[in-house]
Amino acid sequence: MKCNVQYIFIAFITGLFVLILSSCTFETKGIPVKEFKPTMAAEAADVKQKKEMEKEIVRMSRVVENNVFTERRGVPEYKIGPGDVLIITFWDRAKSVPYSTVVRPDGKISYSYMDDIAVAGLTSHEVDEILTKALKEYIRNPRVDVVVKEYRSKSALLFGQINRLDTSISGIGTGPGKYPLMGKTRILDFIVMAGGPIAGEEFANADLRKVEVVRKGKSYTVNLYKAMFKGDMSQNIVIDDGDIVTVPELPTYGERVYVFGEVNSQGIYKLKDAYDLLAAVSKAGGTTRVAVDSDIKIIRGYEEDREKPIILAANLDEILKKGDMAQNVSLQNGDVVYVPRTAIGDINEFILNTTPLLNYLLYPDTYRDAYFNPDTMLRFKKIH
C-alpha cells in the first residue's frame, strides 16, 4: 500500500510540473542551437587545463620515488612506516633466529640491545645496514636480514566497476575497497590485483578510458586503454599512498538523457540511443499533435550549476521540413529535452518552473527525504 501511495504521488508531481511547463508563455527565447558556441576564453582555458593534466599524468608515471617506495641502486624498494610488521632474522652461523616487531606510531623499533631505532621512511636494506652496524659493538661480524612481513602503513582506495571474485581458495579479498601498497605499484596492476574491471553483457562494463584518480584533493583522468592497447605507459601512473581510484561504468550504460513534455513516451533514455535531438524525440515516440516543434528547449549543465544552466532553443520543424541539420544538436549526458505545448519565452521563468522537476529527476533523494519521511507519511494516512 505504501509503495502504491508513493507511485501515485510521484506520478502526480511529474504530471503537475509538466502541466505547469506546458501552460507557460513568456517573452525571451534562449540560445538558438545554431548560435551556441563556447566562448574562446572557455575553450582556451579548457585546452590549457587538459595540457597541464597530461603533463602531470606523465610525471606521475615516471616517478622514481613517492610516499610508498624509493629506488635504490635502480631497484624500487618499499618505505617502511608505522604499523608495518618487520621480521628481523639474526644468523648464528647456519642457525637463523627470527624476531618479529611492529613499527611504533613514532616510527621506531627496538631490537636486541638497542632501543628507539628510527626506521620510518627507510627501506629494508637500509634498516639491515643500521642494525648490522649497531650490532658490531656487541658481536663480531653480525649477519642480519630484514624483511617486511605485513604492509600496513600505506594504502589506496578503489571504487567502481571492480570484480568480486571467489576468495574461498586464495583468501585474498577482491572488489571495491581499501588495499595495502607493498611497493611501486602501477594503476593497472592495482586494479588487476583487486579483481580486475567488470566485463560482460549482463553487468555494467568498466570504462578504462576515464579512470579517475584523486590525489591530495586534485582529480586526474587516465586512459588505461592507451596503456593496454597502444603501449602508452604514460597513462599507467604509479599509485601513491592515500590515492582514491574510481573505475566508472561505460558511458553506453551510465549516461542518460531526459525527454519530457509533448512527446508520446516521456522518460529517461540512454545517451547512446538518444545521442542528438532527432534520436531523442524518436526514442520518445515523436511529438504529439499539440506540440510546438519550433520551440524545443534543451537544459544543459543543471547538475554542475543549478543557478545558471544553459538553455538551448531548437527548431524541430526546420529539421523535418527544411532539412536544416544544424538544428539537430548533439546531446550530452544529463541533458533535459522539453517539448512544450505553447511557446516558451522568459528563460528565468522557465528555469523557475522547471527547477522542481529537475530536482525530482536528478536529485530524487531530496524528494524522498521531504515527502516520504515518517511524519509526512503519517499525515498522509490520516488525511486519507
C-alpha positions as CSV (number, residue, x, y, z in Angstrom):
1,M,0.0,0.0,0.0
2,K,2.8,2.4,0.9
3,C,4.5,1.8,-2.5
4,N,1.3,2.4,-4.3
5,V,0.9,5.8,-2.5
6,Q,4.4,6.7,-3.4
7,Y,4.0,5.8,-7.1
8,I,0.7,7.8,-7.2
9,F,2.4,10.8,-5.6
10,I,5.4,10.6,-8.0
11,A,3.1,10.5,-11.0
12,F,1.1,13.4,-9.6
13,I,4.2,15.5,-9.1
14,T,5.6,14.7,-12.6
15,G,2.2,15.4,-14.3
16,L,1.8,18.7,-12.3
17,F,5.2,20.1,-13.4
18,V,4.7,19.0,-17.0
19,L,1.3,20.8,-16.9
20,I,2.9,24.0,-15.4
21,L,5.6,24.0,-18.1
22,S,3.1,23.4,-20.9
23,S,1.0,26.4,-19.9
24,C,3.8,28.9,-19.7
25,T,4.1,31.7,-22.3
26,F,6.8,34.3,-22.0
27,E,9.0,36.7,-23.9
28,T,12.6,35.8,-24.0
29,K,13.7,32.8,-26.1
30,G,17.0,31.2,-25.1
31,I,20.1,30.5,-27.1
32,P,19.5,29.1,-30.6
33,V,21.4,25.9,-31.1
34,K,22.9,27.2,-34.3
35,E,24.4,30.1,-32.5
36,F,25.6,28.3,-29.3
37,K,29.4,28.1,-29.1
38,P,31.6,28.0,-26.0
39,T,33.5,31.3,-25.6
40,M,37.1,31.5,-26.9
41,A,38.2,32.1,-23.3
42,A,36.4,29.0,-22.1
43,E,37.9,26.9,-24.9
44,A,41.4,28.2,-24.2
45,A,41.1,27.5,-20.5
46,D,39.9,24.0,-21.2
47,V,42.8,23.3,-23.6
48,K,45.2,24.7,-21.1
49,Q,43.8,22.6,-18.2
50,K,43.9,19.4,-20.4
51,K,47.6,20.0,-21.3
52,E,48.6,20.7,-17.7
53,M,46.8,17.5,-16.6
54,E,48.5,15.4,-19.3
55,K,51.9,16.7,-18.2
56,E,51.1,15.9,-14.6
57,I,49.9,12.4,-15.5
58,V,53.2,11.8,-17.5
59,R,55.2,12.9,-14.4
60,M,53.2,10.6,-12.2
61,S,54.0,7.6,-14.4
62,R,57.8,8.3,-14.3
63,V,58.4,8.9,-10.6
64,V,61.3,7.1,-9.1
65,E,60.1,7.9,-5.5
66,N,56.9,8.7,-3.7
67,N,55.5,8.1,-0.2
68,V,55.4,4.3,-0.9
69,F,58.8,3.5,-2.4
70,T,62.1,4.8,-3.4
71,E,64.7,3.5,-5.9
72,R,68.0,2.3,-4.6
73,R,70.6,1.0,-7.0
74,G,68.0,1.1,-9.7
75,V,65.6,-1.1,-7.8
76,P,62.3,0.1,-6.3
77,E,62.2,-0.6,-2.5
78,Y,59.3,-0.2,-0.1
79,K,59.5,2.6,2.5
80,I,58.8,1.3,6.0
81,G,56.2,3.1,8.1
82,P,54.2,3.0,11.4
83,G,52.2,-0.2,11.7
84,D,54.3,-2.3,9.4
85,V,55.4,-5.7,10.8
86,L,59.1,-6.5,10.3
87,I,60.9,-9.8,10.5
88,I,64.5,-9.4,11.7
89,T,66.5,-12.6,11.2
90,F,69.8,-12.9,13.1
91,W,72.2,-15.6,11.8
92,D,74.2,-17.5,14.3
93,R,76.4,-19.4,11.9
94,A,73.9,-21.7,10.0
95,K,71.2,-21.2,12.5
96,S,68.6,-18.5,12.0
97,V,66.8,-16.7,14.9
98,P,63.8,-14.7,13.6
99,Y,62.3,-11.8,15.5
100,S,59.0,-10.1,14.8
101,T,58.4,-6.4,15.6
102,V,55.8,-3.8,14.8
103,V,56.9,-0.3,13.9
104,R,55.6,2.0,16.6
105,P,53.5,5.1,15.8
106,D,56.6,7.2,16.3
107,G,58.3,5.3,13.5
108,K,60.8,3.5,15.8
109,I,61.5,-0.1,16.9
110,S,63.6,-1.9,19.5
111,Y,65.8,-4.9,18.8
112,S,68.3,-6.8,20.9
113,Y,70.5,-4.4,22.8
114,M,69.1,-1.4,21.0
115,D,66.1,0.9,21.7
116,D,64.3,3.6,19.7
117,I,65.8,2.8,16.3
118,A,64.2,5.2,13.8
119,V,63.1,3.1,10.7
120,A,60.2,5.1,9.3
121,G,60.9,6.2,5.7
122,L,63.8,3.7,5.3
123,T,63.9,0.6,3.2
124,S,64.5,-2.9,4.5
125,H,68.1,-2.8,3.1
126,E,68.8,0.5,4.9
127,V,67.4,-0.9,8.2
128,D,69.6,-4.0,7.7
129,E,72.7,-1.8,7.4
130,I,71.8,0.2,10.5
131,L,71.3,-2.9,12.6
132,T,74.4,-4.6,11.3
133,K,76.5,-1.5,12.1
134,A,75.0,-1.2,15.6
135,L,75.4,-4.9,16.5
136,K,79.1,-4.7,15.7
137,E,79.6,-3.0,19.1
138,Y,78.5,-6.3,20.7
139,I,79.0,-9.1,18.2
140,R,81.9,-9.8,15.8
141,N,80.7,-9.9,12.1
142,P,77.0,-9.9,12.7
143,R,74.7,-11.2,10.0
144,V,71.1,-9.8,9.8
145,D,68.3,-9.9,7.3
146,V,65.3,-7.6,7.5
147,V,62.0,-8.1,5.5
148,V,58.5,-6.6,5.8
149,K,56.0,-9.3,6.8
150,E,52.9,-7.2,6.8
151,Y,52.3,-3.9,4.9
152,R,50.0,-1.7,7.0
153,S,51.3,1.9,6.7
154,K,50.5,2.6,3.0
155,S,47.2,2.1,1.2
156,A,44.9,3.3,-1.5
157,L,41.1,3.2,-2.0
158,L,39.5,1.6,-5.1
159,F,35.9,2.1,-6.1
160,G,33.6,1.5,-9.1
161,Q,33.3,-1.3,-11.6
162,I,35.7,-3.9,-9.9
163,N,35.1,-7.7,-9.9
164,R,34.3,-9.5,-6.7
165,L,36.0,-12.9,-7.2
166,D,35.6,-16.1,-5.3
167,T,38.1,-15.8,-2.4
168,S,37.4,-19.2,-0.8
169,I,40.6,-20.6,-2.2
170,S,43.0,-17.7,-2.3
171,G,41.7,-16.0,0.8
172,I,42.6,-12.6,-0.8
173,G,39.9,-10.0,-0.9
174,T,38.7,-8.5,-4.2
175,G,36.3,-5.8,-5.3
176,P,36.0,-2.2,-4.3
177,G,37.7,-1.4,-1.0
178,K,40.9,-0.4,0.7
179,Y,44.1,-2.1,-0.4
180,P,47.7,-2.0,1.1
181,L,50.5,-0.8,-1.1
182,M,53.6,-3.0,-0.9
183,G,55.9,-1.1,-3.2
184,K,56.0,0.5,-6.6
185,T,52.5,-0.3,-7.9
186,R,51.1,0.9,-11.2
187,I,47.4,1.6,-11.6
188,L,46.8,-1.3,-14.0
189,D,48.5,-3.8,-11.6
190,F,46.5,-2.2,-8.7
191,I,43.1,-2.8,-10.5
192,V,44.0,-6.3,-11.6
193,M,45.2,-7.4,-8.1
194,A,41.8,-6.2,-6.8
195,G,39.8,-8.4,-9.1
196,G,40.1,-6.6,-12.4
197,P,37.4,-4.4,-14.2
198,I,33.9,-5.8,-14.6
199,A,33.2,-7.1,-18.1
200,G,30.3,-8.9,-19.6
201,E,26.9,-8.4,-21.2
202,E,24.9,-9.0,-18.1
203,F,26.6,-6.3,-16.0
204,A,27.7,-2.7,-16.4
205,N,31.1,-2.7,-18.1
206,A,34.1,-0.8,-16.7
207,D,35.2,2.3,-18.7
208,L,39.0,2.1,-18.6
209,R,39.2,5.2,-20.8
210,K,38.1,7.5,-18.0
211,V,39.6,6.1,-14.7
212,E,39.6,8.9,-12.1
213,V,42.4,9.3,-9.6
214,V,42.1,11.7,-6.7
215,R,45.4,12.6,-5.1
216,K,45.7,15.3,-2.4
217,G,42.4,16.8,-3.3
218,K,43.1,17.0,-7.0
219,S,41.4,14.9,-9.7
220,Y,43.1,13.3,-12.7
221,T,41.6,11.2,-15.5
222,V,43.7,8.5,-17.1
223,N,43.1,6.4,-20.2
224,L,44.2,2.9,-19.5
225,Y,43.2,1.7,-23.0
226,K,46.2,3.6,-24.3
227,A,48.4,1.7,-21.9
228,M,46.8,-1.7,-22.7
229,F,46.4,-1.5,-26.5
230,K,48.8,1.3,-27.7
231,G,51.7,0.8,-25.3
232,D,51.4,4.3,-24.0
233,M,52.7,3.7,-20.5
234,S,52.5,7.4,-19.7
235,Q,48.9,6.7,-18.7
236,N,49.8,3.8,-16.4
237,I,50.6,6.0,-13.4
238,V,52.3,4.9,-10.2
239,I,49.9,4.7,-7.2
240,D,50.8,6.8,-4.1
241,D,49.7,6.4,-0.5
242,G,46.2,7.8,0.0
243,D,45.2,7.7,-3.7
244,I,41.5,7.2,-4.5
245,V,40.9,5.3,-7.7
246,T,37.4,5.1,-9.3
247,V,36.7,2.9,-12.3
248,P,33.4,4.2,-13.8
249,E,30.9,2.3,-15.8
250,L,30.8,2.6,-19.6
251,P,29.0,5.7,-20.9
252,T,26.8,3.5,-23.1
253,Y,25.4,2.1,-19.8
254,G,25.6,5.0,-17.4
255,E,24.9,8.2,-19.4
256,R,21.3,9.4,-19.6
257,V,19.1,11.9,-21.5
258,Y,15.7,13.1,-20.2
259,V,12.8,13.7,-22.6
260,F,9.6,15.4,-21.4
261,G,6.7,17.5,-22.4
262,E,4.6,16.9,-25.6
263,V,6.1,13.6,-26.7
264,N,4.3,10.3,-26.8
265,S,6.6,8.5,-24.4
266,Q,8.2,10.7,-21.7
267,G,11.1,9.2,-19.9
268,I,14.8,8.6,-19.4
269,Y,16.9,7.2,-22.3
270,K,20.4,6.0,-22.7
271,L,22.7,8.6,-24.3
272,K,23.9,6.0,-26.8
273,D,20.3,5.7,-28.1
274,A,19.4,9.4,-27.8
275,Y,22.6,11.0,-29.0
276,D,21.0,14.0,-30.7
277,L,17.7,15.9,-30.8
278,L,16.2,13.8,-33.6
279,A,17.2,10.5,-31.9
280,A,15.9,11.6,-28.6
281,V,12.5,12.7,-29.9
282,S,12.3,9.5,-32.0
283,K,13.0,7.3,-28.9
284,A,10.3,9.2,-27.1
285,G,7.8,8.2,-29.8
286,G,7.7,11.5,-31.6
287,T,5.9,14.7,-30.6
288,T,2.2,15.0,-30.0
289,R,-0.2,16.9,-32.3
290,V,-0.3,19.8,-29.9
291,A,3.5,20.1,-29.5
292,V,5.3,23.3,-30.5
293,D,8.1,21.7,-32.5
294,S,9.6,25.1,-33.3
295,D,10.5,25.9,-29.7
296,I,12.0,22.9,-28.1
297,K,14.2,23.6,-25.1
298,I,17.3,21.7,-24.0
299,I,18.5,22.2,-20.5
300,R,22.2,21.6,-20.1
301,G,24.6,21.7,-17.2
302,Y,22.0,21.7,-14.4
303,E,23.9,19.2,-12.3
304,E,27.0,21.4,-12.5
305,D,25.3,24.7,-11.9
306,R,21.7,24.8,-10.6
307,E,21.6,28.6,-10.6
308,K,22.7,29.1,-14.3
309,P,22.2,26.1,-16.5
310,I,22.5,26.6,-20.3
311,I,19.1,26.7,-22.1
312,L,19.3,25.9,-25.8
313,A,16.4,26.5,-28.2
314,A,16.0,24.1,-31.2
315,N,13.5,24.1,-34.1
316,L,12.4,20.6,-34.9
317,D,10.3,21.9,-37.8
318,E,13.4,23.3,-39.5
319,I,14.9,19.8,-39.4
320,L,11.9,17.9,-40.6
321,K,10.5,20.3,-43.2
322,K,13.6,22.1,-44.5
323,G,16.4,19.6,-43.7
324,D,18.3,22.1,-41.5
325,M,20.5,19.6,-39.7
326,A,22.3,22.5,-37.9
327,Q,19.3,22.4,-35.6
328,N,19.9,18.8,-34.8
329,V,22.1,19.5,-31.7
330,S,24.2,16.7,-30.3
331,L,23.1,15.8,-26.7
332,Q,25.3,15.3,-23.7
333,N,24.9,13.3,-20.5
334,G,22.3,14.8,-18.2
335,D,20.6,16.9,-20.9
336,V,16.9,17.5,-20.5
337,V,14.8,17.9,-23.7
338,Y,11.5,19.6,-23.2
339,V,8.9,19.8,-25.9
340,P,6.3,22.5,-25.0
341,R,2.6,22.8,-25.8
342,T,2.9,26.6,-26.2
343,A,5.8,28.8,-27.0
344,I,8.2,29.4,-24.1
345,G,9.5,32.9,-23.6
346,D,11.1,34.2,-20.4
347,I,14.0,31.8,-19.6
348,N,14.2,32.9,-16.0
349,E,10.5,31.9,-15.5
350,F,11.2,28.7,-17.4
351,I,14.0,27.7,-15.1
352,L,12.0,28.7,-12.1
353,N,9.1,26.5,-13.1
354,T,11.4,23.7,-14.3
355,T,13.6,23.5,-11.2
356,P,11.2,21.3,-9.1
357,L,11.0,18.8,-11.9
358,L,14.8,18.8,-12.5
359,N,15.4,18.3,-8.8
360,Y,13.0,15.4,-8.8
361,L,14.7,13.8,-11.7
362,L,18.3,14.4,-10.8
363,Y,18.2,14.5,-7.0
364,P,15.4,12.1,-6.0
365,D,16.8,11.7,-2.5
366,T,15.6,15.3,-1.7
367,Y,12.0,14.3,-2.6
368,R,12.4,11.1,-0.7
369,D,13.5,12.9,2.4
370,A,11.0,15.7,2.1
371,Y,7.9,13.7,1.2
372,F,8.4,10.2,2.4
373,N,9.7,10.7,5.9
374,P,7.6,9.0,8.7
375,D,5.9,12.2,9.8
376,T,4.7,13.1,6.3
377,M,3.5,9.6,5.6
378,L,1.6,9.6,8.9
379,R,-0.1,12.8,8.0
380,F,-0.9,11.4,4.5
381,K,-2.5,8.3,6.0
382,K,-4.6,10.5,8.4
383,I,-5.9,12.6,5.6
384,H,-6.9,9.5,3.6
